[in-house]
Amino acid sequence: MNDYFGYAGKTVVVTGAASGMGRALTEILVDLGANVYALDRVEPPVPGIARSIIANLGERASIDAAFAEIPTDIDAFFGVAGISGVHNSFLDTLTVNFIANKYVTDTYLVDRVAQGGSISFVTSNGGLRWETPAVREELVPFVRGGDWDELVRIASEFEAEFGTIPGSLGYILSKRALNLWAAEQVSPLADLRKIRINAVLPAMTVSGMLPEFAEMKGGQDKVEAEVGPAGRLAESVDMARVLAFLGSDLAGYVSGVHLSVDYGMNSLELAGLAPDRLSWTLRGVLSRQSA
Ligand SMILES: NC(=O)c1ccc[n+]([C@@H]2O[C@H](COP(=O)([O-])OP(=O)(O)OC[C@H]3O[C@@H](n4cnc5c(N)ncnc54)[C@H](O)[C@@H]3O)[C@@H](O)[C@H]2O)c1
């Protein structure tokens, strides 16, 4: 039988491997024969991983310590970990979901991902419309910001304009910024070593994070009322399967894709068949709130 995915014997790193999508992905990758380096705040309960690395993506020193334990040649990197922002500050949410992923890529992945390798991030359907001019303009300072300290400064200054910004809005900003930033990395990474970069944008998914989204929306029934044509919430493994594909040899000509795994809900909005819920800027929302 052919190994179409091409993961057998490959070195793969998964963040957020202890729960939800990251855990489901880690199980698939182990099954496909990859040597999985699993990074999370807590021990991933997946048998067969090459190594578990406990780290906090909210702290630069912890990321640096983690990468001291990760091989210098990586075939596929999956940045899955994230926080909802529901019980997190604006800055913490932006740090874990965006700044950490940018830092990891700029500092480690550009040197370590092998020729023809792949980088895949989990962003969110909540990060849609990143490409519309008004939204993109708001994101530019974040994606062009340089190192960790500068990004923290940019985020803190943005928040200071409005007093305190809820972490849930930080979530939207972080996912939009990661989508735009990933798009901007397509050419540099192709020029470097033909490294592909893609994003998976999940709809509401059964995972460790779902209760926090349900709390924000006013209950699990509200979440379940918005499932769209699928008729059910997504399961973590639905996202894991798509991630496994995007990072694999099967997707060898796929880079710069923002794949909404939502059973067509974004398509319905784009086609004008469902109301557009996402073409707003944070500045617009926050200015109206403070007026
Ligand atoms: N569940 C959803 O409805 C949904 C929808 C859209 C996008 N997402 C995104 O999917 C990704 C995976 O989340 P999930 O739904 O599987 O949730 P989850 O809570 O089940 O898993 C997230 C994992 O990330 C880890 N993590 C969180 N903060 C960390 C940190 N600072 N350092 C190290 N590890 C950390 C957690 O320990 C956990 O294992 C996230 O990026 C999330 O934003 C989720």
Ligand as a Chemical Component Dictionary entry (heavy atoms), coordinates in Angstrom:
data_LIG
# 
_chem_comp.id                   LIG 
_chem_comp.type                 NON-POLYMER 
_chem_comp.pdbx_formal_charge   0 
_chem_comp.three_letter_code    LIG 
# 
loop_
_chem_comp_atom.comp_id 
_chem_comp_atom.atom_id 
_chem_comp_atom.alt_atom_id 
_chem_comp_atom.type_symbol 
_chem_comp_atom.charge 
_chem_comp_atom.model_Cartn_x 
_chem_comp_atom.model_Cartn_y 
_chem_comp_atom.model_Cartn_z 
_chem_comp_atom.pdbx_ordinal 
LIG N1  N1  N 0  -13.805 24.640 19.413 1  
LIG C1  C1  C 0  -14.250 25.556 18.573 2  
LIG O1  O1  O 0  -15.474 25.773 18.437 3  
LIG C2  C2  C 0  -13.274 26.344 17.740 4  
LIG C3  C3  C 0  -13.774 27.104 16.684 5  
LIG C4  C4  C 0  -12.877 27.821 15.892 6  
LIG C5  C5  C 0  -11.511 27.746 16.161 7  
LIG N2  N2  N 1  -11.054 27.005 17.198 8  
LIG C6  C6  C 0  -9.608  26.931 17.408 9  
LIG O2  O2  O 0  -9.216  25.579 17.417 10 
LIG C7  C7  C 0  -7.956  25.456 18.076 11 
LIG C8  C8  C 0  -7.969  24.202 18.934 12 
LIG O3  O3  O 0  -8.872  24.410 20.007 13 
LIG P1  P1  P 0  -9.893  23.292 20.501 14 
LIG O4  O4  O 0  -11.235 23.727 20.064 15 
LIG O5  O5  O -1 -9.390  21.965 20.152 16 
LIG O6  O6  O 0  -9.858  23.590 22.081 17 
LIG P2  P2  P 0  -9.248  22.791 23.306 18 
LIG O7  O7  O 0  -9.389  23.731 24.443 19 
LIG O8  O8  O 0  -9.876  21.447 23.407 20 
LIG O9  O9  O 0  -7.716  22.606 22.942 21 
LIG C9  C9  C 0  -6.793  23.668 23.009 22 
LIG C10 C10 C 0  -5.470  23.124 23.503 23 
LIG O10 O10 O 0  -4.522  24.202 23.486 24 
LIG C11 C11 C 0  -3.798  24.146 24.701 25 
LIG N3  N3  N 0  -3.348  25.484 25.061 26 
LIG C12 C12 C 0  -4.135  26.558 25.318 27 
LIG N4  N4  N 0  -3.367  27.589 25.716 28 
LIG C13 C13 C 0  -2.092  27.152 25.702 29 
LIG C14 C14 C 0  -0.862  27.770 26.038 30 
LIG N5  N5  N 0  -0.791  29.021 26.498 31 
LIG N6  N6  N 0  0.275   27.031 25.903 32 
LIG C15 C15 C 0  0.223   25.752 25.492 33 
LIG N7  N7  N 0  -0.920  25.113 25.168 34 
LIG C16 C16 C 0  -2.070  25.820 25.290 35 
LIG C17 C17 C 0  -4.785  23.610 25.722 36 
LIG O11 O11 O 0  -4.137  23.092 26.886 37 
LIG C18 C18 C 0  -5.546  22.585 24.932 38 
LIG O12 O12 O 0  -4.925  21.311 25.013 39 
LIG C19 C19 C 0  -7.733  26.753 18.808 40 
LIG O13 O13 O 0  -6.767  27.530 18.133 41 
LIG C20 C20 C 0  -9.111  27.428 18.737 42 
LIG O14 O14 O 0  -9.023  28.827 18.780 43 
LIG C21 C21 C 0  -11.908 26.303 17.999 44 
# 
loop_
_chem_comp_bond.comp_id 
_chem_comp_bond.atom_id_1 
_chem_comp_bond.atom_id_2 
_chem_comp_bond.value_order 
_chem_comp_bond.pdbx_ordinal 
LIG N1  C1  SING 1  
LIG C1  O1  DOUB 2  
LIG C1  C2  SING 3  
LIG C2  C3  SING 4  
LIG C2  C21 DOUB 5  
LIG C3  C4  DOUB 6  
LIG C4  C5  SING 7  
LIG C5  N2  DOUB 8  
LIG N2  C6  SING 9  
LIG N2  C21 SING 10 
LIG C6  O2  SING 11 
LIG C6  C20 SING 12 
LIG O2  C7  SING 13 
LIG C7  C8  SING 14 
LIG C7  C19 SING 15 
LIG C8  O3  SING 16 
LIG O3  P1  SING 17 
LIG P1  O4  DOUB 18 
LIG P1  O5  SING 19 
LIG P1  O6  SING 20 
LIG O6  P2  SING 21 
LIG P2  O7  DOUB 22 
LIG P2  O8  SING 23 
LIG P2  O9  SING 24 
LIG O9  C9  SING 25 
LIG C9  C10 SING 26 
LIG C10 O10 SING 27 
LIG C10 C18 SING 28 
LIG O10 C11 SING 29 
LIG C11 N3  SING 30 
LIG C11 C17 SING 31 
LIG N3  C12 SING 32 
LIG N3  C16 SING 33 
LIG C12 N4  DOUB 34 
LIG N4  C13 SING 35 
LIG C13 C14 SING 36 
LIG C13 C16 DOUB 37 
LIG C14 N5  SING 38 
LIG C14 N6  DOUB 39 
LIG N6  C15 SING 40 
LIG C15 N7  DOUB 41 
LIG N7  C16 SING 42 
LIG C17 O11 SING 43 
LIG C17 C18 SING 44 
LIG C18 O12 SING 45 
LIG C19 O13 SING 46 
LIG C19 C20 SING 47 
LIG C20 O14 SING 48 
# 
